[in-house]
Amino acid sequence: MASDVSAEPDDDEITTGVGEYVLGRLSLGKAAERVGMTRWEFETLLREVGFSALYGPRSREQLSDEVDTALDLE
C-alpha cells in the first residue's frame, strides 16, 4: 500500500523503522509504512544501509497480520 506523505521522515523514525524490521518486529510493508515510504523506497533504503530485504512473514503474528490485511483489500 503506497502512502502520500508530505513530510520527510526524520532520522530517528528511519532508524527505528529499520531496526524494528531487521529485528523481525515489523514486516517490510509495516516498516515502510511506519517511516512514510513505499515498500520499494524502504527496500532501497535497506540496501543503502547494508541490509537485504527479507520477504514474507517471519512469525505467526506477521502471517496473521498479512492475512488480515489481504482480507481487508476487497
SVG drawing of the C-alpha trace seen along z (x, -y; Angstrom):
<svg xmlns="http://www.w3.org/2000/svg" viewBox="-14 -18 40 37">
<polyline fill="none" stroke="black" stroke-width="0.4" points="0.0,0.0 1.6,-3.3 1.1,-6.4 1.3,-10.1 3.3,-11.7 4.2,-15.4 6.8,-15.5 10.1,-13.5 10.7,-11.1 13.3,-12.2 16.5,-10.2 15.1,-8.8 12.0,-7.5 14.0,-5.8 16.5,-4.3 13.6,-2.9 11.8,-1.5 14.9,0.1 15.8,1.5 12.4,3.0 12.4,4.5 15.8,6.0 14.9,7.5 11.8,9.0 9.3,6.9 7.8,5.4 7.2,6.7 8.7,4.9 5.4,3.2 4.7,2.2 8.2,0.8 7.9,-1.2 4.5,-2.5 5.9,-3.5 8.5,-5.7 6.2,-7.1 7.8,-5.3 6.6,-2.9 7.8,0.7 10.2,0.2 11.6,-3.0 12.2,-1.2 13.9,1.7 16.3,-0.8 16.9,-2.4 17.8,1.0 20.3,1.7 21.8,-1.7 22.4,-1.0 23.7,2.5 20.7,4.8 18.9,7.1 15.1,7.2 13.6,10.4 10.4,11.4 7.4,13.0 6.3,13.2 8.9,14.1 6.4,15.0 2.9,16.3 1.8,12.9 3.2,11.3 1.5,14.0 -1.8,13.3 -1.4,9.6 -0.8,10.2 -3.9,12.4 -6.0,9.8 -4.7,7.1 -5.3,9.2 -8.9,9.9 -9.5,6.2 -8.5,5.4 -11.9,6.1"/>
</svg>
